[in-house]
Amino acid sequence: MNSTTNVNQRLISLDVMRGIIMILLAGESARIYESIAQLHPAGIAGILTEQFFHHPWNGLRAWDLVQPAFMTMAGSAMYISYYYKTQKGVTWSQNFRHIALRCLKLFIFGTALHCVYAGRLVWELWNVLTQLSVTTLIAYLIIRRSYGFQLGVSLLLLLATDLLYRFILVPGYEQPFVQDHNFGSFMDMVLMGKLNDGGGWVTINFLPTAAHTIWGVLAGKLLISSRSSAGKIKILLVAGAIGLMAGFGLDWTGITPIIKRIATSSFTLASGGWVMLLLALLYWIIDVKQNVRYAWLATVVGMNAIFIYLFFETVGVQWVNGTTGIFVKGFTGMVGIPESIQEIISAFAVLGLEWGLCYWLYKKKIFFKL
């Protein structure tokens, strides 16, 4: 494992990781996990099913890693794109216009999705694309700086968030780690005049989770560097281990609880640690060992991640889910299949149909990239 990455060769592992994330999100949009959960599986099946839902507050489940991974991959892709452009003579300032426009599009799409969900015009800033529009901008502003500087900024963002929650105590919002009574909730009232309906999510999550995008930039810089593959994997593994120890250490000692919904520093560190370990594994399997035979599907999906996310969250959720359910549930009901099983069959039918539509759009080159 002494080979180095050829900077002219695409890192397939990054596309595969983004593709896996989008495939999981597509399953959520098609209500796969929700329909299975309605069976109330017990034992190991129940524990596994639970992992496809966010933790209600203090804790960490597998599904809580999806957004951190998404933001990390966005940072990696941004750095690699930036690097190739600089090789062609594109300056930081020239590329900044492209990044700023992309962030504006992400912000518009993110806020528009909440209008689609609500069925009316609303001003809500909780969507992952809205968050990503800000974290991307923060990461790009320091993209030319050293590893140490960028890492330092990411840790300062976590520290600043922690201090804001602990020391900005407004009446009604003076309980740092209590749902709807913390600094993040106060800022939501300032920015939007409302709180997240029952979820406890807050807008200023973009501040600590900018660390994920910055760490993605650092990972991208590492993976296209001249270091040996073994050296790259070692660094990713060490970074992952440090993140896990720091994040879970803060939680277990009672200093800062792991809470995804307000992106506490402990959550950001622990989730970032898991993402680095997963990236190391995929890089070793795909880019080093060249096990790419079945990677093409995730690669295609990963290269068109934003389009697919928007497609499933708009056309899928608003039209395909319900329309497909009418026929699938109707026919399966006629043959006596229990309603709970009908839901599962319908969800998988939706998933298959939507992926079929996506594949058709891909073949027709209708996909677009932000």
C-alpha positions in Angstrom: 0.0 0.0 0.0 2.8 2.4 -1.0 1.0 3.9 -4.0 0.2 7.6 -4.1 -2.9 9.2 -5.5 -2.6 10.5 -9.0 -4.1 14.0 -8.8 -5.4 13.6 -12.4 -7.4 10.5 -11.3 -10.9 11.0 -9.8 -11.2 9.8 -6.2 -14.0 7.3 -6.7 -14.4 6.7 -2.9 -15.6 10.3 -2.4 -18.3 9.8 -5.1 -19.3 6.5 -3.6 -19.6 7.9 -0.1 -21.8 10.7 -1.4 -23.8 8.2 -3.4 -24.3 6.0 -0.3 -25.6 9.0 1.5 -28.0 9.9 -1.3 -29.3 6.3 -1.5 -30.0 6.3 2.2 -31.8 9.7 1.9 -33.8 8.4 -1.0 -35.0 5.5 1.2 -36.1 8.0 3.8 -38.0 10.1 1.2 -39.7 6.9 -0.1 -40.7 6.1 3.6 -38.9 2.8 3.6 -37.7 3.1 7.2 -40.9 4.6 8.5 -43.0 1.8 7.0 -40.7 -0.9 8.5 -40.8 0.9 11.9 -44.6 0.7 11.9 -44.2 -3.1 12.3 -42.6 -2.3 15.7 -39.8 -4.9 15.3 -38.3 -6.2 18.5 -34.8 -7.4 19.4 -31.9 -6.9 17.0 -34.3 -5.9 14.2 -35.8 -3.2 16.3 -32.3 -1.9 17.2 -31.3 -1.8 13.6 -34.5 -0.1 12.5 -34.0 2.6 15.2 -30.6 3.5 13.6 -32.5 4.9 10.6 -34.0 7.7 12.7 -32.5 10.7 14.5 -31.9 10.3 18.2 -34.7 12.3 20.0 -32.1 14.3 22.0 -29.0 13.2 23.9 -27.3 10.4 22.1 -26.0 9.3 18.7 -27.5 7.0 16.1 -26.3 6.0 12.7 -28.8 8.3 11.0 -27.3 11.3 12.8 -24.1 10.8 10.8 -25.8 11.4 7.4 -25.6 15.2 7.5 -22.1 15.4 8.8 -21.0 13.0 6.1 -22.8 15.0 3.5 -21.2 18.2 4.6 -17.7 16.6 4.8 -18.0 15.3 1.3 -19.1 18.7 0.1 -15.9 20.2 1.6 -13.7 17.5 0.0 -15.3 18.0 -3.4 -14.9 21.7 -3.2 -11.2 21.5 -2.4 -10.5 19.0 -5.2 -12.4 21.2 -7.7 -10.6 24.3 -6.4 -7.2 22.5 -6.7 -7.8 21.5 -10.4 -9.0 25.0 -11.2 -5.8 26.6 -9.8 -3.8 24.2 -11.9 -5.5 25.8 -14.9 -4.8 29.3 -13.7 -8.1 30.1 -12.1 -7.5 32.4 -9.1 -9.2 32.2 -5.7 -11.1 35.4 -6.4 -12.3 34.2 -9.8 -13.5 30.9 -8.3 -15.1 32.8 -5.3 -17.8 34.1 -7.7 -18.7 30.5 -8.6 -18.8 29.4 -5.0 -20.9 32.4 -3.9 -23.4 31.8 -6.7 -23.5 28.1 -5.7 -24.1 29.0 -2.1 -26.9 31.3 -3.1 -28.6 28.5 -5.1 -28.2 26.1 -2.2 -29.8 28.7 0.1 -32.7 29.3 -2.3 -33.3 25.6 -2.8 -33.1 24.9 0.9 -35.7 27.6 1.9 -37.9 26.7 -1.1 -38.1 23.1 0.1 -39.6 24.2 3.3 -42.3 26.0 1.3 -42.9 22.8 -0.6 -43.2 20.8 2.6 -45.6 23.4 4.1 -47.6 23.8 1.0 -47.3 27.6 1.3 -44.7 30.3 1.5 -42.7 30.1 4.8 -39.5 31.5 6.1 -37.6 28.5 7.6 -33.9 27.9 7.6 -33.5 24.4 9.0 -32.9 22.5 5.7 -29.5 20.9 5.2 -29.0 22.8 1.9 -29.5 26.1 3.7 -27.0 25.1 6.3 -24.6 23.9 3.7 -24.8 27.2 1.8 -23.2 28.9 4.9 -20.7 26.2 5.9 -19.4 26.1 2.3 -18.8 29.8 2.3 -17.0 29.6 5.6 -14.8 26.8 4.5 -13.9 28.5 1.2 -12.9 31.7 2.8 -10.0 29.8 4.5 -9.4 27.2 1.8 -5.9 28.6 0.9 -4.6 28.5 4.5 -2.5 25.8 6.1 -3.8 22.5 7.7 -3.1 24.0 11.2 -4.9 27.2 10.5 -8.0 25.5 9.1 -8.1 23.0 11.9 -7.7 25.8 14.4 -10.6 27.7 12.9 -12.8 24.6 13.0 -12.1 24.1 16.7 -12.7 27.8 17.5 -16.1 27.5 15.9 -16.9 24.6 18.2 -15.6 26.6 21.2 -17.6 29.7 20.2 -20.8 27.7 19.9 -20.2 26.1 23.3 -19.7 29.5 24.9 -22.7 31.0 23.2 -24.9 28.3 24.6 -23.5 28.5 28.1 -23.2 32.3 28.6 -25.9 33.9 26.4 -28.8 33.2 28.7 -32.0 35.0 27.7 -35.2 34.6 29.8 -37.0 31.6 28.6 -33.8 30.4 26.8 -31.4 30.0 29.6 -31.0 26.3 29.6 -28.1 25.5 27.3 -28.9 21.9 26.5 -32.7 21.7 26.9 -34.9 21.5 23.9 -36.5 24.8 22.8 -35.0 26.6 25.8 -31.4 27.2 24.6 -29.5 29.9 22.7 -30.2 28.3 19.4 -33.9 28.4 19.9 -33.6 32.0 20.9 -31.8 32.8 17.7 -34.6 31.0 15.7 -37.1 33.4 17.3 -34.9 36.3 16.3 -34.4 35.1 12.7 -37.7 33.5 12.0 -40.1 34.3 14.8 -40.8 30.6 15.4 -39.3 27.4 16.8 -38.9 24.1 14.9 -42.1 22.2 15.3 -41.4 19.5 17.9 -37.9 18.7 16.6 -35.7 21.0 18.5 -33.6 21.8 15.4 -31.9 25.2 15.3 -30.6 27.4 12.5 -27.3 28.3 14.0 -26.2 24.7 13.6 -24.3 26.1 10.6 -21.7 27.5 12.9 -20.5 24.3 14.5 -21.2 22.1 11.5 -19.0 24.4 9.4 -16.3 22.3 11.1 -17.5 19.3 9.1 -17.1 21.1 5.8 -13.7 22.4 6.8 -12.6 18.9 7.8 -13.9 17.8 4.4 -11.6 20.4 2.8 -8.6 19.0 4.8 -9.5 15.4 3.9 -9.7 16.3 0.2 -6.4 18.1 0.4 -4.9 15.0 2.1 -6.3 12.5 -0.3 -4.9 14.2 -3.4 -1.5 14.9 -1.8 1.7 13.1 -2.6 1.6 11.1 0.6 1.5 7.4 0.4 -1.9 5.7 0.6 -0.8 4.1 3.8 0.1 7.5 5.2 -3.3 9.0 4.2 -5.2 6.2 5.8 -3.2 6.4 9.0 -4.0 10.1 9.3 -7.7 9.6 8.7 -7.8 6.8 11.2 -6.0 8.9 13.8 -8.2 11.9 13.2 -11.3 9.6 13.5 -10.1 8.2 16.7 -9.3 11.6 18.2 -12.8 12.9 17.2 -14.5 9.9 18.8 -12.5 10.1 22.0 -13.0 13.9 22.3 -16.7 13.8 21.5 -17.8 10.8 23.6 -15.4 11.9 26.3 -17.2 15.3 26.6 -20.5 13.5 26.7 -19.6 10.7 29.2 -18.0 13.2 31.6 -21.1 15.4 31.6 -19.2 18.4 30.2 -21.1 18.7 26.9 -23.9 16.2 25.9 -24.0 14.8 22.4 -27.0 16.4 20.8 -27.4 16.3 17.1 -30.4 18.7 17.0 -28.3 21.6 18.2 -25.0 20.3 17.0 -23.1 20.5 20.2 -19.3 20.4 20.1 -19.3 16.9 21.4 -21.7 15.8 18.7 -19.7 17.5 16.0 -16.5 15.9 17.1 -17.9 12.4 17.6 -19.8 12.4 14.3 -16.8 13.9 12.5 -14.7 11.0 13.9 -17.1 8.4 12.6 -17.1 10.1 9.1 -13.3 10.1 9.0 -13.2 6.4 9.8 -15.7 5.6 7.1 -13.8 7.7 4.6 -10.6 5.8 5.4 -12.4 2.5 4.9 -13.9 3.5 1.6 -10.7 5.0 0.3 -8.8 1.8 1.2 -11.4 -0.5 -0.4 -12.1 1.5 -3.5 -9.2 3.7 -4.4 -6.3 1.6 -3.0 -7.6 -2.0 -3.5 -9.5 -0.9 -6.7 -12.7 -2.8 -5.7 -14.8 -0.7 -8.1 -16.8 -3.4 -9.9 -20.1 -2.5 -8.2 -19.3 1.1 -7.4 -20.7 2.6 -10.6 -24.3 3.1 -9.2 -23.2 5.0 -6.1 -20.6 6.9 -8.2 -23.3 8.2 -10.6 -25.6 9.1 -7.7 -22.7 10.8 -5.8 -21.8 12.9 -8.8 -25.4 14.2 -9.0 -26.2 14.4 -5.3 -27.9 17.7 -5.0 -30.2 17.1 -8.0 -31.2 13.7 -6.7 -31.9 15.1 -3.2 -34.1 17.8 -4.6 -35.9 15.3 -7.0 -36.8 12.9 -4.2 -37.8 15.7 -1.8 -40.1 17.4 -4.3 -41.4 15.2 -7.1 -41.0 12.1 -4.9 -42.5 13.3 -1.6 -45.2 15.5 -3.2 -46.4 13.3 -6.0 -44.8 9.9 -6.6 -45.3 8.6 -3.0 -49.0 9.2 -2.9 -49.8 8.4 -6.5 -47.9 5.1 -6.3 -49.5 4.2 -3.0 -53.0 4.5 -4.5 -52.3 1.7 -6.9 -49.9 -0.5 -5.0 -52.0 -0.4 -1.8 -55.2 -0.8 -3.8 -54.1 -4.0 -5.6 -52.3 -5.5 -2.6 -55.3 -4.8 -0.4 -57.5 -6.6 -2.9 -55.5 -9.8 -2.4 -55.7 -9.6 1.4 -52.2 -8.4 2.2 -52.1 -6.7 5.7 -52.0 -2.9 5.7 -48.6 -2.7 7.4 -47.1 -4.9 4.7 -48.8 -2.8 2.0 -47.0 0.2 3.3 -43.6 -1.6 3.0 -44.4 -2.8 -0.5 -45.6 0.6 -1.6 -42.5 2.3 -0.2 -40.2 -0.1 -2.1 -42.3 0.4 -5.2 -41.9 4.2 -4.9 -38.1 3.8 -4.4 -37.8 1.7 -7.5 -40.0 4.0 -9.6 -38.1 7.1 -8.5 -34.7 5.5 -9.2 -36.0 4.5 -12.6 -37.0 8.1 -13.3 -33.6 9.3 -12.1 -31.8 6.8 -14.3 -33.9 8.0 -17.3 -33.1 11.6 -16.5 -29.4 10.6 -16.3 -29.5 8.8 -19.7 -31.2 11.9 -21.2 -28.5 14.1 -19.6 -31.2 16.1 -17.8 -29.2 16.1 -14.5 -27.8 19.4 -13.5 -25.0 20.3 -11.1 -25.0 23.2 -8.7 
